[in-house]
Every structure is written in structure tokens, then in C-alpha cells.
Amino acid sequence: TAVEAKTTVASYNRMRELIRDDELIAVAPCICTQMADTRGSKCEHTIERCLAFGDQAQYYMDNGIARKINKHELMKLLDTVEEEGLVLCTSNTEELSFTCCCCPCCCGIVQGIKLLPQASLMANICYNAKIDLESCIQCGDCVDRCPMDAIAELDETMEVSADRCIGCGLCVSVCPEEAIGLTEVATATPPFPREAEMFTSVSKDRGLV
């Protein structure tokens, strides 16, 4: 089976857990938003929202791409972009390297995933949303919130498409009845420990090393 350097979609709570107190963090303007702006498409979301960590953060800062922020500033930014309904797309690694806070209107990753019949063809999907139908009041907030159109309102029930759900958790945070949770996807591939291991595996699988 081919090894793939896929993007992993992370939930906001999981992202907050991964950030260390001593983490070197940098934030840069979203390149997808800047590209959309050149085409005359104005994004209404926060512009500074591409995150880099550790060595990648240092590289971005050394080259004038990003500016350094601390953990408190990052937590405030995560609160803001979560409220805006942006999707966290990270490297397929346990150690944080980069995280893009992606909007459906400009982001190539989110738009690309949305075009596919199965989200897992392009991203490593670790979780799916699950609705407690007994607690659900069918308010429709989750339907409006979902960037993948993965939730449908049927007759007297709500249904999550496992093929389209990317496990971002955005529906969880807006449910007034706390009727939505995230469940692990049994077929998900565990992320690599670090980017070095991921790219080494990819290179070996392709016969490059």
C-alpha cells in the first residue's frame, strides 16, 4: 500500500492539547486568501491565520514570512477562527509543524476535499461526527456550520455522511443541546511522529531512497 503524506484534519480541542508551553510559534497571512484577493474575491475571515511551529516557525521568521507569537496569543487566535468556522488542517504528524486555518471560500485544501466523493481520498480523517438523535432538537445549526455539507436534515432526524465528514468538530461547538460528539474512525492511519519520518517513508515507498 502506498504511503501518502496526507493532510490531517484536527479538532480545536485536540489542537489546544498539542501546544507546549515552550513551543516556538509563528503566524503568517493566509496564502490562499491572498491568492483569492488577486482574483477579486474578498475573504471576510481573519487574514493572519497560517501557523508554523518549531523549526518551521524559525524558518518562516528568518525569511520574513511570519511573525512570532506566544501561546496566549495563539489560544486567542484559535478562539477567533473557531468562532469563524475555519477548518484546522495540519501536517500528518504527531509533532506540530504547520497548521492552516482554512476557510471554505478560499482554501484549496478544503475546496479540493469537498469535490471528492470521499474526504479520506485527500485527507487523513481521524474522527467522524455522531449525533445523539434523542438529544437533537433539529435546530439546523450543525447543517449551517458544516463546511463539507456532511450533515443533512431528513424527516424528523439528522444524518451525518461518513464519507463527507472530516471530523473538524465545528458542528460540536455550535450544538445548543451538546448532542454531537466525535468518534474515532477505525480505519484512520496513525499520524507519523515527525515530518522527517513521514517524508522518509514516502521516499522509500516511491523508490527514491
C-alpha positions, 0 to 999 in steps of 0.5 A, a space after each residue: 500500500 502506498 504511503 501518502 503524506 496526507 493532510 490531517 484534519 484536527 479538532 480545536 480541542 485536540 489542537 489546544 492539547 498539542 501546544 507546549 508551553 515552550 513551543 516556538 510559534 509563528 503566524 503568517 497571512 493566509 496564502 490562499 486568501 491572498 491568492 483569492 484577493 488577486 482574483 477579486 474575491 474578498 475573504 471576510 475571515 481573519 487574514 493572519 491565520 497560517 501557523 508554523 511551529 518549531 523549526 518551521 516557525 524559525 524558518 518562516 521568521 528568518 525569511 520574513 514570512 511570519 511573525 512570532 507569537 506566544 501561546 496566549 496569543 495563539 489560544 486567542 487566535 484559535 478562539 477567533 477562527 473557531 468562532 469563524 468556522 475555519 477548518 484546522 488542517 495540519 501536517 500528518 504528524 504527531 509533532 506540530 509543524 504547520 497548521 492552516 486555518 482554512 476557510 471554505 471560500 478560499 482554501 484549496 485544501 478544503 475546496 479540493 476535499 469537498 469535490 471528492 466523493 470521499 474526504 479520506 481520498 485527500 485527507 487523513 480523517 481521524 474522527 467522524 461526527 455522531 449525533 445523539 438523535 434523542 438529544 437533537 432538537 433539529 435546530 439546523 445549526 450543525 447543517 449551517 456550520 458544516 463546511 463539507 455539507 456532511 450533515 443533512 436534515 431528513 424527516 424528523 432526524 439528522 444524518 451525518 455522511 461518513 464519507 463527507 465528514 472530516 471530523 473538524 468538530 465545528 458542528 460540536 461547538 455550535 450544538 445548543 443541546 451538546 448532542 454531537 460528539 466525535 468518534 474515532 474512525 477505525 480505519 484512520 492511519 496513525 499520524 507519523 511522529 515527525 515530518 522527517 519520518 513521514 517524508 522518509 517513508 514516502 521516499 522509500 515507498 516511491 523508490 527514491 531512497 
